[in-house]
Amino acid sequence: MADALICLALALAALMATAVVLTRGTVRQAIVLSGYGLVLGLLFLILQAPDVAMSQIGVGTVLLPLIVVLALHATRRHRDTGHRDTGHRGAEKETRR
């Protein structure tokens, strides 16, 4: 019975890993990555490693996808507002006046 559960959890982990790779949108990919972290946490729990499972669930399910989504948001916001490195150009304009 335990071997069947381990095989099922491994198959589910392989399926979720494939889903992460095949997901198109970056935000959707972060959400699927969160599900993959949860499946890995459950796999570690089945393999009787509760401390690793708790760490995996905390980091792989919550923290990593959150960091990815926040980084994507910051990158898009920076790109959409049109920020450019104009520090030197601004100084040149002041010296010409």
Backbone as a ProteinNet text record, in pm:
[ID]
protein_1_A
[PRIMARY]
MADALICLALALAALMATAVVLTRGTVRQAIVLSGYGLVLGLLFLILQAPDVAMSQIGVGTVLLPLIVVLALHATRRHRDTGHRDTGHRGAEKETRR
[TERTIARY]
82.6	0	86.6	192.9	279.9	354.2	393.9	464.3	373.9	247.9	153.5	133.5	128.7	111.8	234.7	352.1	475.3	480	444.3	443	342.1	226.9	125	175.1	240	292.3	404.4	489.8	595.8	538.9	437.3	373.1	306.6	242.9	180	283.9	397.7	505.6	560.2	576.3	623.7	521.6	394	288	287.7	301.8	302.5	427	541.2	662.9	645.4	584.3	557.3	459.2	359.9	262.3	328.8	424.6	495.7	571.2	638	718.1	629.5	514.8	429.2	333	323.2	233.5	289.4	205.7	250.2	270.5	170	178.9	266	340.8	433.8	362	253.9	178.6	110.7	54.6	-4.5	101.4	219.4	327.7	366.1	362.7	391.3	284.3	159.6	51.4	66.8	100.6	121.8	245.6	347.2	466.3	429.7	333.8	286.2	222.7	143.7	85.2	191.1	294.7	405.6	478.6	497.1	558.5	475.2	343.5	254.1	263.6	267.9	279.8	413.1	520.5	648.9	645.6	579.7	564.9	489.5	384.4	309.8	394.8	476.5	566.6	666.1	721.5	813.6	742.9	617.9	541.3	516.8	485.5	464.8	595	707.3	837.2	888.8	803.3	830.1	944.2	938.7	1032.2	950.7	887.3	795.5	863.7	988.6	1056.7	1087.3	1127.8	1152.9	1021.2	915.7	783.9	734.4	751.5	707.1	787.4	917.4	1000.7	960.7	937.4	899.4	765.6	671	539.6	550.6	629.6	645.1	716.9	825.5	906.1	852.6	829.8	791.1	648.1	561.1	420	383.7	447.7	409.7	516.2	635.2	737.1	790.2	830.1	886.9	787.6	663.5	569	538.8	536	511.9	625.1	747.8	862.6	858.9	823.3	815.3	708.4	591.3	482.1	518.3	579.7	619.9	728.2	820.9	924.8	864.3	770	702.6	625.3	558.2	482.1	575.2	686.4	780.1	842.6	872.9	931.5	832.5	708.3	606.5	578	573.8	548.2	661.1	782.2	898.1	896.5	861.9	858.1	743.3	625.6	508.8	518.5	588.2	599.4	707.4	787	886.7	1008.3	1040.9	1160.5	1284	1369.1	1496.1	1605.3	1724.8	1837.4	1871.2	1811.3	1831.4	1912.4	1982.6	2059.7	2163.6	2233	2336.4	2277	2169.9	2108.3	2053.5	1995.5	1943.4	2053.5	2168.1	2281.4	2333.8	2332.4	2379.4	2287.6	2158.2	2063	2083.9	2114.4	2134.8	2261.2	2365.4	2491.9	2481.6	2394.2	2380.7	2306.2	2226.3	2143.2	2222.1
-120	0	125.8	127.1	243.9	265.4	154.7	167.5	227.9	189.3	244.6	394.4	435.1	576.9	658.1	602	669.4	681.2	574	578.3	679.9	687.5	784.7	928	950.7	1084.4	1122	1027.5	1054.5	1085.7	1010	1034.8	1172.6	1208.6	1340	1451.7	1429.6	1528.6	1544.1	1432.7	1439.6	1510.8	1484.9	1551.2	1702	1740.3	1882.9	1952.9	1884.8	1944.2	1968.5	1873.2	1890.9	2005.2	2017.3	2125.6	2261.9	2271.8	2398.3	2437.6	2341.3	2369.5	2406.7	2343.4	2365.5	2483.1	2542.6	2656.7	2779.1	2848.3	2960.7	3091	3139.2	3269.3	3264.3	3370.6	3369.8	3372.7	3446.2	3448.7	3313.5	3257.3	3124.1	3021.1	3037.2	2944.7	2952.7	3072	3087.2	3018.2	3022.3	2956.3	2804.6	2754.6	2610.3	2568	2654.7	2627.4	2612.7	2690.2	2679.1	2542.1	2496.1	2362.2	2253.6	2272.5	2177.4	2172.3	2287.6	2291.2	2217.8	2230	2159.2	2008.7	1964.9	1821.7	1767.5	1843.2	1799.7	1791.7	1887.1	1882.2	1758	1724.1	1602.5	1477.7	1479.2	1367.2	1349.7	1458.6	1450.6	1401	1440.3	1393.4	1243	1194.6	1051.2	974.8	1035.1	971.8	989.6	1036.8	1052.1	1150.1	1262.5	1371.6	1497.2	1505.7	1616.9	1752.9	1758.6	1887.4	1940.9	1852.9	1894	1930.3	1856.3	1884.6	2022.6	2056.3	2188.8	2299.9	2279.2	2379.5	2393.5	2281.2	2283.8	2353.5	2324.7	2388.1	2538.1	2577	2719.8	2794.9	2737.6	2806.6	2782.5	2656.3	2622.4	2654.8	2658.5	2684.4	2831.4	2898.7	3036.3	3137.1	3121.4	3225.2	3239.3	3130.1	3137.4	3192.1	3139.7	3199.1	3346.2	3383.4	3523.2	3612.4	3567.9	3645.5	3657.1	3549.3	3552.4	3650.9	3646.3	3737.3	3882.3	3907.6	4044.9	4095.7	4010.1	4050.2	4079.2	3998.3	4023.9	4155	4180	4304.8	4425.9	4417.9	4530.1	4552.1	4444.1	4456.3	4518	4472.3	4527.9	4674.2	4706.4	4845.7	4936.2	4888.1	4966.3	4984.3	4878.5	4884.5	4973.7	4962.5	5037.2	5186.7	5227.1	5369.6	5436.4	5357	5413.8	5469.6	5417.1	5464	5427.9	5524.1	5501.7	5561.1	5519.8	5574.8	5711.1	5816.1	5951.2	6037.5	5976.6	6053	6142.3	6093.1	6172.1	6276.2	6243.5	6339.1	6459.9	6434.2	6544.7	6638.4	6583.9	6666.2	6747.8	6688.6	6761	6878	6858.7	6966.5	7083.7	7054.3	7161	7239.1	7173.2	7243.2	7325.2	7292.3	7369.8	7499.8	7508.7	7627.8	7743.4
0	0	0	81	88.8	-42.7	-107.1	-235.3	-342.7	-340.5	-437.4	-414.4	-287.9	-255.3	-298.2	-276.1	-318.3	-470.6	-540.7	-687.7	-739.8	-674.5	-714	-691.2	-578.4	-548.7	-644.8	-678.9	-776.6	-914.3	-954.1	-1083.2	-1084	-973.9	-965.3	-968.6	-903.7	-906.9	-1049	-1119.7	-1258.5	-1347.2	-1323.9	-1400.6	-1374.7	-1248.4	-1214.7	-1268.9	-1267	-1322.8	-1471.6	-1540.5	-1683.4	-1706	-1619.7	-1632.2	-1613.4	-1520.9	-1499.7	-1626.6	-1687.2	-1806.1	-1924.8	-1937.7	-2054.3	-2039.5	-1922.7	-1901.2	-1971.8	-2045.6	-2128.4	-2052	-1985.4	-1919.9	-1795.9	-1772.2	-1659.6	-1524.4	-1514.1	-1388.2	-1366.2	-1471.4	-1460.8	-1424.8	-1480.5	-1449.7	-1301.1	-1244.5	-1101.9	-1017.5	-1061.8	-989.4	-997	-1115.2	-1130.4	-1051.5	-1045.6	-965.7	-818	-773.2	-635.8	-611.3	-706.6	-695.4	-696.6	-776.9	-781.8	-647.1	-584.5	-451.5	-348.7	-360	-268.6	-288.7	-413.8	-443.3	-391.7	-408.3	-355	-202.9	-140.4	4.9	50.3	-22.5	10.7	-12.2	-116.7	-142	-27.2	19.2	131.9	258.2	275	390.3	381.7	262.7	242.4	267.1	230.2	250.8	393.7	482	624.9	653.7	587.6	614.1	642.2	760.4	786	792.9	839.9	845.7	705.8	616.8	477.9	410.8	442.2	383.7	424.9	552	597.7	531	517.3	449.9	304	238.1	96.9	77.8	163.8	151	175.5	273.9	302.1	191.7	144.4	43.5	-97.3	-133	-270.1	-305	-204.3	-231.9	-214.4	-120.8	-90.1	-133.2	-82.6	-97.7	-240.6	-302.3	-437.2	-540	-547.8	-643.7	-614.1	-485.7	-451.1	-501.2	-483.7	-532.5	-684.1	-752.1	-899	-944.9	-883.7	-923.6	-893.3	-778.9	-746.2	-841.1	-878.9	-973.9	-1111.1	-1153.8	-1282.1	-1277.1	-1166.2	-1152.3	-1156.8	-1086.2	-1084.3	-1221.7	-1291	-1424.2	-1521.4	-1517.1	-1607.3	-1575.6	-1448.2	-1408.9	-1455.3	-1441.4	-1485.4	-1636.7	-1709	-1855	-1904.2	-1840.5	-1886.7	-1859.2	-1754.8	-1725.6	-1808.5	-1879.2	-1969	-1898.9	-1782.8	-1714.1	-1794.7	-1808.3	-1875.4	-1787.4	-1809.9	-1733.9	-1793.8	-1738.3	-1791.9	-1697.4	-1607.6	-1510.4	-1576.5	-1675.8	-1742.1	-1835.8	-1902.3	-1994.7	-1919.5	-1803.2	-1723.6	-1679.2	-1646.8	-1604.8	-1722.3	-1842.5	-1961.2	-1993.5	-1976.6	-2006	-1910.5	-1786.1	-1689.6	-1720	-1766.8	-1793.8	-1921	-2012.9	-2136.6	-2115.5	-2014.2	-1993.9	-1950.2
[MASK]
+++++++++++++++++++++++++++++++++++++++++++++++++++++++++++++++++++++++++++++++++++++++++++++++++

